[in-house]
Amino acid sequence: MTLRHHLHPRPRRGRGERGAAGSVQLVIIMPLLMGLFLAAMQAAMYYYGRSAAISIAQTGAAAAAAEHGTPADCRAAAATLQEAVGDAITEVQITCTRTATRASATVSGQALSVFPGWRSPVVQQAEAPVERPT
């Protein structure tokens, strides 16, 4: 050994310190990954609820737009589809209108949430021309 090695010896790592750097990285990265995963799940639940709401609104508007359709037909058709969809959207409110030329349905409610207390309101509207006998 030279004098140089005696003055600046290399620090030796003990066996217990080998994975310490990996543990610190894991502690920092895992919460970030979990947060991203939960945010992606929340976005998927919102878009699923939104898709369900537009489907319900389109079904209701089509029922009201039928030749002898009424707003009551709209609500009945929309409620039937809502039951089939299940919990994709909760607290659902269906509003149907029909004029001489247009039928419309508006569906509002809450998309499911991954985070407790998080509210994701969903409102979708569909319109259809009223069928006329020719």
Beta strands, then each sheet from edge to edge (+ up, - down):
strand 1: 89-98
strand 2: 102-111
strand 3: 120-129
sheet 1: 1+ 2- 3+
end
